[in-house]
Amino acid sequence: GDRDGKIMDQKTVPPFTAEEINRVLRQFEGEIWQSPPPYSAIHYKGRRLYEWAREGKRFEGPPRRIHIKQIELVEYQHPSLRVHMICSKGTYVRRLAEQLGEALGVPAHLEELRRLRVGILGIERAITLDQVSQEQVVN
């Protein structure tokens, strides 16, 4: 699911148009089903899936319904693309990258993940660790 993992498949990526990518992105908006990846913390037979996976036994968790409120193409420079999305809790974004690749007919993985908001907490109000340390000294 990310660039540090084991390469599972390789293929030449054709140059897609932004329209082709947007058409595929629309397929993921709304309620969709998603299977948790083998390296998730979901329990299976009394153990977490990532524990099984580390032993070479790969299972996918049972599919669950997630909600993608919005997903939009922000940037496309072949073969990489950047999207912005608003999604429900429980969404496996790395898995979504793989699903997007499947829909485009190519293997895919996540290069970078940046969470901009969780509930009412947004990145625009975030502070750095240095700022936290300075706050501690002042108080």
N, C-alpha and C positions, 0 to 999 in steps of 0.2 A: 503493500500500500504506500510505501514512501521510497525515496531514492536510496536509502541505506539498506533496504531489504535485499533478499535474494532475487535475482533476475529470474522471472518465471516464463517470460515470453518476450520476444523481440520481433519488430516488424517495421518496415519503412513506413513512415507516416506521410500520407499524401497531403498536399497543401489544401486545406479546407478553406472555404470562404466563410466570412463572418455570418452570412445568412444560414449556411449549413450548420454551423455551430449553434446559432441561436435557435434554429428549428429543433435540434436535439435537446438543448437546455429546456425548452418549453415542456418537453415530455416529463421532466422531473418536477415541475411545479405542481403544488397541491399535495394530496395524500398519496404516498407511494409505499410500497413494501421494500424493506431492506433487510438483508441477512447480516448479522454482526460478523465481523471478520474473525478468522481463527485466533488472532492475538488479542481478543477482547477479554474483558473481565467477567463475561457472562458465565454462569455456572452450568456445567454439564456433567452428569454422573458424579456429583459431589465435589467437583474441582473446577477451577476457572479454566476457560478455553486456552488462555495463554500458557498455563502450566502443561496442558496436553501438547500444545504446539511446540513448546521447548523440548519435549521428549520425542518430537518427530511425528506425533499423531495429530493430524489436522482435522478439526471439525468446525463447521459453521453453525452458529447459533440459530435458533428458530427465527424465521422472518418476523419482523415487527413493522407496524405501521408508523411512518414518520410523516411530518408535514414540512414541505418546502414552501414557505410563503412567497419567496421571491428568489430568483436566481438570474443573474445577468452577466453577460460578457463585458469585462472591463478592458481587457487588453489581449491581443493575439499576435504573437510573433512566432511563426512556425518553428518548431512543433509545439511550443508552449502556449498556454492560455491562462489568463487570470480571470477568476469570476468573483463576484460578490453575491452572498446569499444570506437570507434570513431563514433560519430553520428551527425546528422544534428540538427540544432536549431529546437525547437518545439518538441523534443523527450521527452516523459514523462518516465523517467527511472524507477520510482516506478511502473508505469503501465507495463513497459516492464518486470519487475521481475514477475508480476502477469501472464503475457502472457507466459513467460518461464515456470512457474509452470503449467499452463494449458496444454502446449505442452508436459510436462513430466507426466501429469495426477495427479498432486498434488497441493494443495493450496500453494502459495508462497508470500513472502513479502520481502521488501528491509531491510537489517540490517544496511547498511552503504552506503553512497554515497560520493565519493570524486571526485570533478571536477579537472582534471589535466591540462586542457587547454580550453581556449575560444578564438577562432580566433588565433591571433599570440601571445597571452599572455599565457605563460606556467608556471607551478608551479616551474620549475627550476629557474625562475627569480623573484619569489615572495619574499617579505620581511615581517618580522613580524611587529606587531604594535609597539613593543619596538623600532625597527629600524626606523620606521617612526617618532616616538617621538624624538629619538636622532637626526635624520636629521633636524627636526624642530628647535632644539636647536642650531645646527651648523649653520644653514642659518640665 
